[in-house]
Amino acid sequence: MHPELANIAQNHSREVRGVQRFFLHLDYVIPKSTIDLVDDWQYQLRKLWEQNPVPPVKLTYQSARVREKVECIVYPVSIYYVQRAIYLCAFGETPTQQGEWYNYRLDRIIRMQPLQWENLNLPRCLRQSYPKQLPQPEEIEEKIAAAWGFDFYLEPKWMILRFDRSFARRYIRETFRHETFQSISYQQAIGLIQQQTPNLNQQHSLLKAIGCRSREDAYYKAYYRDGDTNVELRLRSWRPKGEVLLPWELRHKIAREVAAEAQLYLQEFNEDENTNSD
């Protein structure tokens, strides 16, 4: 549990003169039909972590990212509650067959089979790490602290955001997003675009875009995990008051989303306009 949240719970969980004053409501997207399953996976993981050595496991997993059921042999490291669901951070094979780390949402785990370390089917990274170099939860914490985003195994990149000045004053200033999420000047934003965009055509387009923006708006930089779903959801929630200026690829991904979204509303708006004119 986050230290600050633990302190709040400790200080306010007890009744005050017989009245409960503290309530904690968590957004929890896991359907009720799988809550018992999630609880069971947490119990099984706790039992595995009590063993010495902790065994690897073979997961059967319904992956949303690759859109099919996959099997992965992994070493279970720790569990996190992040963005309305509980995840297992594991080292080994991944659903995408890329990298050696992955966050598995517990309600999408279909089967969890403990294995022996002598099993010949273990992936190379596990065989090389056992027994003295198996990853620990502290390693995950360090990676999460290094860049914004829970998918700590994705490539980090610099991001520049522009906010409407009034919106930033009310909802962004003096809030915490990540250690690397920091306010910068208009000129610093231009410099970062020049440093982080080696493609000169893309750099020219980004500089042209920021040149059309007000110097009085609020500009922020952040070192984020490129492709992290939770970061992208946060960016969507800030639209249209927040604009991604860097990197080029993320800016254009959002532009395509906005164009597609606009068509959904403009079609209805145009139909209403035509009806009213008749």
C-alpha positions in Angstrom: 0.0 0.0 0.0 1.2 3.5 -0.7 2.6 5.0 2.5 0.4 8.0 2.5 -2.7 5.9 1.9 -1.7 3.6 4.7 -1.3 6.5 7.1 -4.8 7.8 6.1 -6.4 4.4 6.7 -4.6 4.0 10.0 -5.6 7.5 11.3 -9.2 7.4 10.1 -10.4 3.8 10.0 -11.7 3.9 13.6 -15.0 5.4 14.5 -15.0 8.8 16.1 -17.4 8.9 19.1 -19.3 6.0 17.6 -19.6 7.4 14.1 -17.7 6.2 11.1 -16.3 9.3 9.3 -13.8 7.8 6.9 -14.9 5.9 3.7 -12.7 4.7 0.9 -14.4 4.1 -2.5 -12.2 2.4 -5.2 -13.2 2.2 -8.8 -13.0 -1.5 -9.5 -13.7 -2.7 -13.0 -13.4 -6.4 -12.3 -16.9 -7.9 -12.8 -18.6 -9.4 -9.8 -18.6 -12.8 -11.5 -14.8 -13.0 -11.2 -14.2 -11.4 -7.8 -14.0 -14.8 -6.1 -11.6 -16.0 -8.8 -9.4 -12.9 -8.2 -9.4 -13.6 -4.4 -8.5 -17.2 -5.1 -5.5 -16.2 -7.3 -4.3 -13.8 -4.5 -4.6 -16.6 -2.0 -2.7 -19.0 -4.2 0.1 -16.5 -4.9 0.5 -15.9 -1.2 0.9 -19.6 -0.7 3.5 -19.8 -3.5 5.5 -16.8 -2.0 5.6 -18.7 1.4 7.6 -21.5 -0.3 11.3 -21.6 -0.4 12.3 -21.4 -3.2 9.3 -19.7 -4.8 8.3 -21.8 -7.8 7.7 -20.6 -11.4 4.2 -21.0 -12.7 2.5 -21.7 -16.0 -0.3 -19.2 -16.7 -3.1 -19.7 -19.1 -4.2 -16.1 -19.8 -6.9 -14.4 -21.8 -4.9 -11.5 -23.2 -6.7 -8.3 -24.3 -3.5 -7.0 -26.0 -3.1 -10.0 -28.3 -6.8 -10.8 -28.3 -6.4 -14.5 -27.7 -5.7 -17.1 -25.0 -2.0 -17.7 -24.4 0.2 -19.8 -22.1 3.2 -18.2 -20.4 5.8 -19.6 -18.0 6.8 -16.9 -15.5 8.2 -16.2 -12.1 5.5 -14.3 -10.0 7.1 -11.2 -8.4 4.4 -9.1 -6.8 0.8 -7.9 -7.2 -0.5 -4.3 -7.6 -3.8 -2.6 -7.5 -3.6 -0.1 -10.3 -6.3 1.8 -12.3 -9.3 -0.2 -11.1 -7.9 -3.7 -11.3 -5.4 -6.0 -9.6 -2.3 -7.2 -11.6 0.4 -9.8 -11.2 3.8 -8.5 -12.2 5.7 -11.5 -13.5 9.1 -12.2 -15.1 9.5 -14.7 -18.0 7.5 -15.3 -21.1 5.0 -12.6 -22.2 1.7 -12.8 -24.3 3.3 -10.5 -26.9 6.5 -12.7 -27.0 8.4 -9.5 -26.5 10.6 -8.6 -23.5 10.7 -10.6 -20.2 8.2 -8.6 -18.0 4.4 -8.3 -18.1 1.5 -7.2 -16.0 -1.2 -9.9 -15.9 -4.7 -8.8 -14.8 -5.8 -11.3 -12.3 -9.4 -11.7 -13.5 -8.0 -12.7 -16.9 -5.9 -15.6 -15.6 -7.7 -18.8 -16.4 -5.2 -21.3 -14.9 -2.1 -21.1 -12.7 0.0 -24.2 -12.5 3.1 -24.3 -10.2 6.2 -25.9 -11.9 9.5 -27.2 -10.7 12.7 -25.3 -11.3 14.1 -28.4 -12.9 11.4 -28.3 -15.6 13.1 -28.3 -19.0 10.4 -26.1 -20.5 11.4 -23.0 -18.4 12.3 -20.0 -20.6 16.0 -19.2 -20.8 15.7 -16.0 -18.7 14.3 -18.0 -15.8 17.0 -20.7 -16.0 19.7 -18.0 -16.1 18.2 -16.1 -13.1 17.6 -19.1 -10.8 18.5 -19.2 -8.0 20.5 -16.1 -7.1 19.4 -13.5 -9.6 15.6 -13.7 -9.5 14.0 -10.3 -9.6 12.5 -8.7 -6.5 9.6 -6.3 -6.0 12.1 -3.4 -5.3 13.2 -3.7 -9.0 9.7 -3.0 -10.2 9.4 0.0 -7.8 12.6 1.5 -9.3 11.3 1.0 -12.8 8.0 2.6 -12.0 9.7 5.5 -10.4 11.8 6.1 -13.5 9.0 6.8 -15.9 5.2 7.6 -15.9 3.1 4.5 -16.5 2.5 1.1 -14.8 3.7 -0.9 -17.8 7.3 -0.4 -16.6 8.8 -2.7 -19.2 7.8 -0.4 -22.1 10.2 2.0 -23.8 10.4 5.4 -22.0 10.0 8.6 -24.0 9.7 12.3 -23.4 6.3 13.9 -23.7 5.3 17.6 -23.9 1.8 18.6 -22.9 0.1 22.0 -23.4 -2.9 22.9 -21.2 -5.3 25.7 -21.4 -4.1 28.1 -18.8 -7.3 28.2 -16.7 -7.7 24.5 -16.8 -4.1 24.0 -15.7 -4.5 26.4 -12.8 -7.6 24.5 -11.5 -6.7 20.9 -12.2 -3.0 20.4 -13.0 -1.0 22.8 -11.0 0.0 21.5 -7.5 -1.1 18.0 -8.4 1.2 14.9 -8.5 1.2 12.6 -11.6 4.8 11.3 -11.5 8.2 12.4 -10.4 9.1 13.3 -14.0 5.8 15.3 -14.6 7.1 18.9 -14.4 6.1 22.4 -15.5 8.4 23.9 -18.1 8.5 27.2 -20.0 7.3 27.8 -23.5 11.0 28.1 -24.6 12.0 24.9 -22.8 9.2 23.1 -24.7 10.6 24.3 -28.0 14.1 23.1 -27.0 12.9 19.7 -25.9 11.1 19.2 -29.3 14.3 20.1 -31.1 16.3 17.6 -28.9 13.9 14.7 -29.1 12.8 14.9 -32.7 15.7 13.8 -35.0 13.4 13.6 -38.1 13.6 17.2 -39.4 10.2 17.1 -41.2 8.5 16.0 -38.0 10.5 18.5 -36.0 9.4 21.3 -38.4 5.7 20.3 -38.0 5.9 20.2 -34.2 7.7 23.5 -34.0 5.0 25.0 -36.4 2.3 23.6 -34.1 3.8 25.1 -30.9 4.4 28.3 -32.7 0.7 28.7 -33.1 0.1 28.3 -29.4 0.0 30.9 -26.7 3.1 31.5 -24.6 0.7 32.1 -21.7 -0.6 28.5 -21.7 0.8 25.9 -19.3 3.5 23.5 -20.7 4.6 20.3 -19.0 7.1 17.6 -19.7 6.9 14.0 -18.6 9.1 10.9 -19.1 6.4 8.2 -19.8 6.1 4.6 -20.9 5.2 4.6 -24.6 2.1 2.5 -25.2 1.0 2.4 -21.5 -2.8 2.1 -21.6 -3.4 4.0 -18.3 -1.3 7.0 -19.5 -3.3 7.1 -22.7 -6.5 7.0 -20.8 -5.4 9.9 -18.7 -4.5 11.9 -21.8 -8.0 11.2 -23.2 -9.6 12.5 -20.0 -7.8 15.8 -20.4 -9.1 16.5 -24.0 -9.7 19.1 -25.4 -8.0 21.2 -22.6 -4.8 19.2 -22.9 -2.8 18.8 -26.1 0.1 16.4 -26.7 2.9 18.2 -28.6 5.6 15.5 -28.3 6.3 12.8 -29.3 5.2 12.9 -32.9 3.8 9.4 -33.0 1.6 9.8 -30.0 0.4 13.2 -31.2 -0.7 11.7 -34.5 -2.3 8.7 -32.8 -4.4 11.1 -30.7 -5.2 13.2 -33.8 -6.6 10.1 -35.6 -8.7 9.3 -32.5 -10.1 12.8 -32.3 -10.9 12.8 -36.0 -12.8 9.5 -35.7 -14.6 10.7 -32.5 -15.6 14.0 -34.1 -17.3 12.1 -37.0 -19.5 10.3 -34.6 -20.8 13.6 -33.2 -20.7 15.8 -36.3 -22.9 13.4 -38.2 -25.6 13.7 -35.6 -25.0 17.5 -35.3 -25.4 18.0 -39.1 -28.6 15.9 -39.1 -30.0 18.1 -36.3 -29.0 21.3 -38.2 -30.7 20.1 -41.4 -33.8 19.2 -39.4 -34.0 22.6 -37.7 -33.4 24.5 -41.0 -36.4 22.6 -42.6 
